[in-house]
Amino acid sequence: MAQLHLADSYRNGLIVRPDISKALQLYRDLAERGLAQAQVGLGRCFENGEGVDQDYETAIKWYTKAANQGNTDGKLRVEFLQCYYNGWGVLDDNSKAFEWYSRSANLNNSYGQLGVGLCYYNECGVVGDDARAVEWYRKSAEQGNRRGQYWLGFCHSKGYGVAEDLESALFWYQKAADQGNEGAIDSLWFLKECP
């Protein structure tokens, strides 16, 4: 577990300088030895193209190995988070995406909550409802999910599902930007430079 925490530290630049190649080596060694959390970490690197070429099939392979050991993060990632919603590696199935997002959201998973919000916003497997989208974005954002924070800021800035409120938009965009969300960084610049 200490090696896993070190890998996470190298990946996220916590306590040590970020070094994705060291993180990848640690994740790979641990994943090949069967540590489910490392398999999820390695899967995320392939999913996001961090230190390796982006490869959804390889990401799904590692998530599946973790899921087969009962790891809920691996299960959620492979079954719906990216796969069903975006059709990566599996057939595109919006109703299945909404079902899996809902299961995860009801377990208080911030990514699942974000997914439910996106489904309501994009009419993905459910009737569109901006107010319900905002409700789920808020749950995700309040748990520190930077994408949930971005989308909550977006809704406040445009008045989607909630009254337009630029102060709230700036607050949530700033939270997301502080965690490196590029959309939030761009939106902050735009709101500050083009009032």
C-alpha positions as CSV (number, residue, x, y, z in Angstrom):
1,M,0.0,0.0,0.0
2,A,2.9,2.3,0.6
3,Q,4.0,1.9,-3.0
4,L,0.5,2.6,-4.2
5,H,0.4,5.8,-2.1
6,L,3.8,6.7,-3.6
7,A,2.5,6.1,-7.1
8,D,-0.5,8.4,-6.4
9,S,1.9,11.0,-5.0
10,Y,4.0,10.9,-8.2
11,R,0.9,11.1,-10.4
12,N,-0.7,14.0,-8.5
13,G,2.5,15.9,-7.3
14,L,1.7,15.4,-3.7
15,I,4.7,15.8,-1.4
16,V,7.0,14.9,-4.3
17,R,7.5,16.5,-7.7
18,P,5.1,15.1,-10.3
19,D,6.7,12.3,-12.2
20,I,4.3,10.3,-14.3
21,S,6.9,7.8,-15.5
22,K,7.7,6.8,-11.9
23,A,4.0,6.6,-11.1
24,L,3.4,4.4,-14.2
25,Q,6.2,2.0,-13.2
26,L,4.8,1.6,-9.7
27,Y,1.2,1.2,-10.9
28,R,2.3,-1.3,-13.5
29,D,4.4,-3.4,-11.1
30,L,1.6,-3.4,-8.5
31,A,-1.1,-4.0,-11.1
32,E,0.7,-7.0,-12.6
33,R,1.0,-8.4,-9.0
34,G,-2.8,-8.1,-8.7
35,L,-3.4,-5.0,-6.6
36,A,-6.8,-3.8,-7.6
37,Q,-6.2,-0.2,-6.7
38,A,-3.1,-0.1,-8.8
39,Q,-5.0,-1.6,-11.7
40,V,-7.5,1.3,-11.4
41,G,-4.6,3.8,-11.3
42,L,-3.0,2.3,-14.3
43,G,-6.4,2.2,-16.1
44,R,-6.8,5.9,-15.4
45,C,-3.4,6.7,-16.9
46,F,-4.4,4.8,-20.1
47,E,-7.9,6.4,-20.1
48,N,-6.5,9.9,-19.8
49,G,-3.3,9.5,-21.8
50,E,-1.1,10.3,-18.8
51,G,2.5,9.2,-19.7
52,V,1.2,6.7,-22.3
53,D,-0.8,6.9,-25.5
54,Q,-4.5,7.2,-24.7
55,D,-5.9,3.7,-25.1
56,Y,-9.5,3.0,-23.9
57,E,-9.3,-0.7,-24.6
58,T,-6.2,-1.1,-22.3
59,A,-7.9,1.1,-19.7
60,I,-10.9,-1.1,-19.8
61,K,-8.7,-4.2,-19.5
62,W,-7.2,-2.9,-16.2
63,Y,-10.5,-1.6,-14.9
64,T,-12.0,-5.0,-15.6
65,K,-9.2,-6.8,-13.7
66,A,-9.9,-4.6,-10.7
67,A,-13.7,-5.0,-11.0
68,N,-13.3,-8.8,-11.1
69,Q,-11.7,-8.5,-7.7
70,G,-14.7,-6.6,-6.3
71,N,-13.1,-3.1,-6.6
72,T,-16.0,-0.7,-6.9
73,D,-13.9,2.0,-8.6
74,G,-12.9,-0.4,-11.3
75,K,-16.4,-1.7,-11.7
76,L,-17.8,1.8,-12.0
77,R,-15.2,3.0,-14.5
78,V,-15.5,0.0,-16.8
79,E,-19.3,-0.3,-16.7
80,F,-20.4,3.2,-17.1
81,L,-18.3,6.1,-16.2
82,Q,-16.6,6.4,-19.6
83,C,-17.6,3.3,-21.4
84,Y,-21.4,3.4,-21.7
85,Y,-21.8,7.1,-21.8
86,N,-19.2,7.7,-24.5
87,G,-19.4,4.3,-26.2
88,W,-15.7,3.6,-25.6
89,G,-14.9,-0.1,-25.9
90,V,-18.6,-1.1,-25.6
91,L,-21.8,-0.4,-27.5
92,D,-23.2,3.0,-26.8
93,D,-26.2,2.5,-24.5
94,N,-27.6,5.7,-22.9
95,S,-30.2,4.0,-20.8
96,K,-27.6,1.6,-19.4
97,A,-25.3,4.6,-18.7
98,F,-28.0,6.3,-16.7
99,E,-28.7,3.1,-14.8
100,W,-25.1,2.7,-13.8
101,Y,-24.6,6.4,-13.0
102,S,-27.6,6.3,-10.8
103,R,-26.4,3.2,-8.9
104,S,-23.1,4.9,-8.3
105,A,-24.7,8.3,-7.4
106,N,-26.9,6.6,-4.8
107,L,-23.7,5.2,-3.2
108,N,-22.5,8.8,-2.9
109,N,-19.9,8.5,-5.6
110,S,-19.1,12.0,-7.0
111,Y,-18.4,10.7,-10.5
112,G,-21.7,8.9,-10.5
113,Q,-23.4,12.1,-9.3
114,L,-21.7,14.0,-12.1
115,G,-22.8,11.4,-14.6
116,V,-26.5,11.6,-13.5
117,G,-26.3,15.4,-13.9
118,L,-24.8,15.0,-17.4
119,C,-27.5,12.6,-18.3
120,Y,-30.2,15.0,-17.3
121,Y,-28.5,17.9,-19.0
122,N,-27.9,15.9,-22.3
123,E,-31.1,13.8,-22.3
124,C,-29.0,10.7,-22.1
125,G,-31.2,7.8,-21.2
126,V,-33.6,10.1,-19.3
127,V,-35.9,13.1,-20.1
128,G,-33.9,16.3,-19.9
129,D,-34.2,18.4,-16.8
130,D,-31.7,21.2,-16.1
131,A,-32.9,21.6,-12.5
132,R,-32.2,17.9,-11.7
133,A,-28.9,18.2,-13.5
134,V,-27.9,21.1,-11.2
135,E,-29.0,19.1,-8.1
136,W,-26.6,16.3,-9.1
137,Y,-23.8,18.6,-10.1
138,R,-24.0,20.2,-6.7
139,K,-23.8,16.9,-4.9
140,S,-20.7,16.0,-7.0
141,A,-19.2,19.5,-6.5
142,E,-19.6,19.5,-2.8
143,Q,-17.6,16.3,-2.6
144,G,-14.7,18.1,-4.4
145,N,-15.2,16.7,-7.9
146,R,-13.6,19.3,-10.2
147,R,-15.9,18.4,-13.1
148,G,-19.0,18.7,-10.9
149,Q,-17.7,22.1,-9.8
150,Y,-17.1,23.2,-13.4
151,W,-20.6,22.1,-14.5
152,L,-22.2,23.7,-11.5
153,G,-20.4,27.0,-12.3
154,F,-21.5,26.6,-15.9
155,C,-25.1,26.3,-14.9
156,H,-24.9,29.3,-12.6
157,S,-23.2,31.4,-15.4
158,K,-25.9,30.5,-18.0
159,G,-29.0,30.2,-15.7
160,Y,-29.6,26.6,-16.7
161,G,-31.7,24.9,-14.0
162,V,-30.9,27.7,-11.5
163,A,-31.1,31.5,-11.5
164,E,-28.2,33.1,-13.3
165,D,-25.7,34.0,-10.6
166,L,-22.2,35.1,-11.7
167,E,-20.9,35.3,-8.2
168,S,-21.8,31.6,-7.6
169,A,-20.4,30.8,-11.1
170,L,-17.1,32.4,-10.2
171,F,-17.0,30.5,-6.9
172,W,-17.5,27.1,-8.5
173,Y,-15.3,27.8,-11.5
174,Q,-12.5,28.9,-9.1
175,K,-12.9,25.7,-7.1
176,A,-12.5,23.6,-10.3
177,A,-9.7,25.8,-11.6
178,D,-7.8,25.3,-8.4
179,Q,-7.8,21.6,-9.2
180,G,-6.6,22.1,-12.8
181,N,-9.9,22.0,-14.7
182,E,-9.1,23.7,-18.0
183,G,-12.7,24.5,-18.8
184,A,-13.0,26.3,-15.5
185,I,-9.7,28.2,-16.0
186,D,-10.9,29.4,-19.4
187,S,-14.4,30.3,-18.1
188,L,-12.8,32.3,-15.2
189,W,-10.7,34.3,-17.6
190,F,-13.7,35.0,-19.8
191,L,-15.9,36.1,-16.9
192,K,-13.2,38.3,-15.5
193,E,-12.0,39.8,-18.8
194,C,-15.4,40.1,-20.5
195,P,-17.9,41.2,-17.9
